[in-house]
Amino acid sequence: MLATLALTGPVYLLIAAGYVAVRAGVFTQIELRVLGRFVIQLALPALLFKSLSQSPRPDGPEGLYLLAYAGGSLASLALVSTWARRWRGQSPAAAALSGLGAAASNSGLIGYPIVAQWLGPTAGVGLALCMLVENLLVIPLGLALADRGAEKLPWHRVLMQAAAGWARHPMIIAIVLGFGSAMAGWAPPDWLARAVNILAAAASPVALFVIGGSLLGVRLQGQRQDIAGVALAKLLLHPACVLLALWLLPPLPAPLRSAAVLFAAMPMLSIYPLVAMKQGLEGRSAAMLLCATVAAFVTISGWMWALQG
């Protein structure tokens, strides 16, 4: 257990450093948004391209990984949305956002640094596969459900709006280019590879610093059962659903299996409060993010210990 805590400790130290820096006035939260855009628009896409372009040509296990991760994520989204709507009395839009919070992981900013320390190069492939599921399926579906619940829009309009941004998303472009490079056996020239490596190396530390700074000012206000329920569902139910899906499918190599469960065990995506702004639920979503991020220090270590057994 101490060994797994040693892996997660540096991640939370960087988060704490970001929090302290903003609290001390070294950075403002507006300046952190600029750093966050740098990570999302450049550093994370570089990391994804590097990981995928240097990986072996996809040969089958990746498809099972996608199926298991997608199945577990959709199950978590459906279960939590139903719980929030029927048992907590939330509006359709709020229930959809609760389901999204329990099904979309912070794979790149928190997940990758932890999984990479534990599993090495497998983490890069797992990250790209998880982001495919999250960006092409889980996040668009969760937002479509929230929009439909709030505005009563027809399904085709909501889904067309969600899909319109996919072709311009830097991470999706990087995933497509990385997979294409691996399939074609093409390697970028040395000067380009070095530039990509420099950008990729900046992704994890800068992202963790930004997350820490963004937590300043978040308050756990009201709706405590809703906040705790979604946070615990993200950290416990989501990885359990992925683990069940893996058990129902043909066996995957052990490193990929562990990567899928551990990525699912991460807190919700860091932009979760931002995507909830349209429904006026950013305060509640920020509280859920804070609760899950703090509790994950214990639960992630527990999942790593269980997966080693």
N, C-alpha and C positions, 0 to 999 in steps of 0.2 A: 504493500500500500504506500509506503514511503517513497518507493521508486516512481510510482505513477504520480504522486504529488510533486516529485522533483521535476517531472516533465511539464506539468501544468503551471507550476510556480512562476517560471519566467514570463509566461504569457500574462498572468495577472499582475506581475510587477510592472510590465509595460503599460497595462491598462491603468494601474494606479499612478504611474508617472504622468500620463496624460491628464488624469483628473487633478493631480496636484499642480501641474503646470498651468492649467486654466484657472484653478482656484487662486493661485498666487499672482495671476495677471501676466504671466509670461506669454501666453497665447490667449486670444479671445476665441469664442465659439464660432464667430464668423470666419476667422482665419483657419480654424479647423475644417470648416466646410470646403475650403479651397484644397486643403490636404486630402480630404476625403474624395473630392472629385479627381485628384491626381491618381489616387489608388484605383478608383472604379474605372476611370477612362483609360489609364495607361499601365499602371503597375500590375494589377490583377490580370488584364488581358495578356500582358507579356508573360506572366507566370503560367497562364493556361497554355499559351502557344508553346512555350519552352517545354512544359511537361508532356504535352501530347505529341509534338513533333519529334521528340527524342524517345518516345515509347515504342514498344514493338507494335507491328501492324495488328489491328484488332482481329481476333480469331475466334470469338465465341463467348468467353467469360464476360466480356463487357456487356453483351446483350442481356445476359442473366442478371448482371449487376443493375442495369437500367430498369429491368422489369421488377426486381425486388425492391429497389429504392422507390420507384414510382408507386408500386402497389402499397408499400408501407406508408408512404407520405399521403396518398389519397385516403387510405383508411383512417389515419390520424386526423386529417382535415374533416372527413365526414363525421367521425365520432364526436369530436369536440364541437363542431358546428351544431350537431343535433343536441348535445348536452346543453350548450349555451342557449339554444332557442327554446327547448322544451322544459328544461329543468331550472334554468336561470332566468327565463323570461326576457332574454335580450331581443332586440329588434333583428329582423333578417340581416341587415347590413352589419350590425355589431357581431352577430353570431358568425357570419362569414369571416369577419376579420379575426375573431377568436380562433376559428379553425385554421386560418392562414398562419397565425402565430404559433400554432402547435404543429405545423407541417413544413415550414420553410426555415432551414437552418442557416446560421451564419457560417457557411462552409469555407469561404475564402479568408475572412478576417480573423476568426478565432479557430475554426476547424483545421485549416491547413497547417498552421504552425504547430499545433499539438500532434496531429496525425503524422506529420513529416518527421517529428522527433522520434515517434514510436515505430513507424513502419517504413521510413525512408522513401525511395522513389515511388512506391505504390501510392503514396498520398497524392501525388500529382495527377495520376490517372483517375483515382477516386474523386478528386476535386472536380475535374472536368466533367465526369459522368454525373455527379451530383448536381452541378450547375446546369447541365442540360435539362435534367428533370425539373429543377427549381425554376429556371428562367423560361422554359418552354411549356411547362405544364402547371406546376403548383401555384406559382405567383400569379400568372394570368387568370387561372381558374378562380383563385381566391378573390382577386380584385373584380372579376366578372360577376361573381356571386354577390359581392358587396354592392356593386353598382346596380345590379338588377334589383336587389332588395331595397335600395334607397330611391331609385328613380323609376322603377318598374319598366326598364328598357327591355325590348325584345332581345332574345338570346343572340341572334345573328349580329345585331349592331354592337352589342357589348364585346363579343368575341372578335369581331373585325377590328374594333378599336384597340383591343389588347394585342392582337397579332401585328398591327401596323408598325409597332416599334421594334419588333424582333430583328428585322433586317438591318436596323441602325444601331443595335446594341453592341458596344465594343467587345463584351465578353463572348457573346454569341459568335461574332465575326472571328474572334481569336480561336474559339473551339472548332469552328468549321475549317479554318486555315490549318490549325494544328492537326486535326484528324486527316485532312486532305494531304498534308505533308507526310504523315506517317503511312497512309495508304499508298502514296506514290513513291515512297522511299527517297523523298527529296530532303536534303539538308541545306539550311540557309548558309550563305557564305560566312566566312569567319568574322568579318567586321560587323555583319548584321547580328550574328549569334552573340557576340560580345555585348552589343548594345542591348539586346533583349535580356541577357543575363543580368546586366546592371539594373535594368528596370524591374525585373522579376524579384531581385534581392531586396528591393525597397518595399515590396507589397506588405509583407507581414509586420515589420516593426512600425511602419507609418500607420497602418490600419489599426493596430492595437492601441497606439497612442491616441488616435482620433476617437476611438470608441470610449476610452477613458475620459477624455475631455468632454464628450457629448453627454456623459452621465451627470455632470454638474447641474444642479437645479431641479433634477427629477424628484418628484415627491410621490410617495405611495398614499394616494388620497382616495378614500372611499372604495367601494366595490372590491373589498379585500378578497372575498371568496372567488370572484371572477378572475382577479389578477393572479392569485395563487394557483387556481385551477388550471389556467392556460399555461402558466410557467412550468408547473409540474408535468402537465401533459406533454409539453415540448421536450422536457429532459428525460422523461421516463416512458410515456406512451409511444411517442414517435419511434425511438430506437427499438422498443419492444415489437411494434408493428413490422418494422423492417426485418428484425430477427425472425419473426414468424414467417414473413414472406420468403426469406432465405431458406428456412426449414422446409417450406412447401415446394421449393424449386430444386432442380438438380444441383449438386454441391458445387460451390465456387472454391477456388484456392483460398486457403486460410487468410492470407493478408488482405485480399479483396473483401472477404466476408467481414473481417474486423473493421476495415475502413468504412464499409457501408453503415454498420451499426454505430460506429463512433461519430461519423459525420452527422447522423441523425440525432445523436445525443447532444449536439451543440445547442446553445441558445438560439433564439430566433434571429433573423437577419437584422442587421443594425439599422436599416432604413425602415424598419417596421413602423415606427411612429410617423414617418413622413408619408407612407402610403395610406395611413389612417386619417390624414388631415382632411381629405375630401369629405369624410363622413363626420368630421368634428370630434374624432375619438383619439387624437394624438396624445392627450394627457394619460388616458388609461393605457394606451399601447406603450408609452414610454415607461410607465410603472411596471408593466409586464416584462419589458425588456430588461429593466434594472433588476427585478426580482429573479428572472431566469439567469442573468449573467452572474449574479452573486452566488446563487444556489449551485450553478454548474461547477464551481470549484470542487464541490464534494461529489456531485453525481457523475461527472466525467471521470474522475478518479475511480469511482466505484465501477463504472462500465469497463474501464481499462483493466481493472483487477479481475472482473468477471470473465472478460474475453480471454485473459491469459490462462484461466483455469481449464 
